[in-house]
Amino acid sequence: MRNLIARFATLLFVALFSITLHASDHDTGTPDSKSATKDALRNKKSSDTDDVDTKLKNKSASRSAAAQREKDDKAADELAEKIALKVAEIRKENEKLKPPAPIYRATRRPSSYSLPQNKTTISAMSSGARMPGELLSQSVHQIHWSYEGEGGPANWAKIDPANAKCDIGMRQSPIDIRDGIHVDLEPIQFDYKPTRFNVVDNGHSIQVNLAAGNSITLSGVRYDLVQFHFHKPSEERVNGRVYEMVAHLVHKSSEGKLAVIAVLLEPGKSNELIQTIWNDLPLEKNEPAQPTGTIDINQLLPTSKLYFTYMGSLTTPPCTEGVLWMVFKQALEITQEQINIFSRLYPRNARPIQNTFDRLIKESN
């Protein structure tokens, strides 16, 4: 604004000077000098007018640009606010659709020595169940015991501290039965009768769970028969000999003591009880088949009841010791086809031979 005032003052001065000069020229000057003066004044006035117009245009353009920037900033702020509100709405909807956190429950691991749970039978070994908190601390791909690979017998004690006896126990089974002392062993008193049963493939063997009412008595102690299962080849050896299969009949006393009778199996004639079990094999693992008939466990016993005996352990984790073992000296015959049927399911499910550590082995005369 000051520059414009100065420009107008200059023009006024020039005009006044021009008037004075014009008057002087009118009196004393020549026509040529007057004309030149007039041209100079016209050029000066035109130049000054152009400068003023340019500055006014620039100032107007600057104001227009500033207004446009302010308008753009406001629009950007409004758009950012709308985006933020939309994102918040989407997050809120996602929270509503998010599934609830899973609930972990303890599970029961199958075992060759697991017993049917009812009022008359008690489990012969720890189930190995884990509490939910423990499940959360374990790997999703936890190794379970088996007969080969990472979960094989050499690693049973490593995959679960509860299986420590499998590695450090001094009374482990099975063993190679040899150098027993010949004595007049007390005969085993059998009280087996036809009974209801179910058959389960527990992932380690074929197991037959029995209703109450079957038992043996030895040294005045009664042991109830709760289940039997099979191994291939036989876990026990007799003087180094390995049999095709073995059946383990698991008994338990009222005080919780375990007694296992081992029936060695070799190829020969058909066995009716074995065939009945194979006929009722379940189609899925850990889903028991419940036949309507009964079985007579006496059909699983050899003619001769002479036996070897020693103190040992369970042959599956947790390898609990303090188990009374009785191994019949005479093997029971079953057909090769019956052996092959089991082999299709479990070609090898036997724990390796364990150190005897100079245990006393007795055998019937």
Helices and strands as residue ranges (DSSP letters): H 2-27, H 31-97, H 132-137, G 149-151, G 153-155, H 156-159, G 161-163, H 165-168, E 176-177, E 181-183, E 189-191, E 197-201, E 206-210, E 215-218, E 221-231, E 237-238, E 241-242, E 245-253, E 258-267, H 272-279, G 297-300, E 307-313, E 321-328, E 332-334, H 336-345, E 362-364
